[in-house]
Amino acid sequence: MSLPQAPAHYHGNMDAMALARSRLTAQGQISIPAEVRRRLGLTAGSVVEWDAEGDRVFIRRAGKYTWEEINKTLFPNGPPARRSIEEMDEAIAESIREKHARR
């Protein structure tokens, strides 16, 4: 005689409990619960990103700046010219020679 098996979707009593719940409004809006805001460090004006992985959807705090904004700040005149590995190696060697040259 064997014991009955738990359904495949059962994950234990506590593991399956949601952190918090929100209700969707008719306009498609939700409120982010206080515990989630606290864990993500969200304040008024914070931007969040939604991501899907299979049948799960994740929310995370968005970075302060986009990659495009960072790139534009670092390279206002466009990206630097491409260099070969050999050119980079030579530039590093030259820099070291100049730094340690006897005066």
QUIJOHU-V230315 format. One record per backbone hydrogen bond with DSSP energy under -1.0 kcal/mol. CO is the residue of the C=O (numbers start at 0). NH is the residue of the N-H. E is the energy in kcal/mol with one decimal. If there is no record, write none. Layout:
CO,NH,E ; CO,NH,E
This chain:
6,9,-1.6 ; 13,16,-1.4 ; 24,27,-2.0 ; 28,24,-2.7 ; 32,36,-2.5 ; 33,37,-2.7 ; 34,38,-2.3 ; 35,39,-2.2 ; 36,41,-2.6 ; 42,45,-2.5 ; 46,61,-2.8 ; 48,59,-2.3 ; 50,57,-3.9 ; 52,55,-1.6 ; 55,52,-2.8 ; 57,50,-2.5 ; 59,48,-3.2 ; 65,69,-2.1 ; 66,70,-2.7 ; 67,71,-2.4 ; 68,72,-1.8 ; 69,73,-2.4 ; 70,74,-2.5 ; 74,77,-1.8 ; 83,87,-2.2 ; 84,88,-2.8 ; 85,89,-2.4 ; 86,90,-2.1 ; 87,91,-2.3 ; 88,92,-2.4 ; 89,93,-2.6 ; 90,94,-2.1 ; 91,95,-2.2 ; 92,96,-2.5 ; 93,97,-2.4 ; 94,98,-2.3 ; 95,99,-2.2
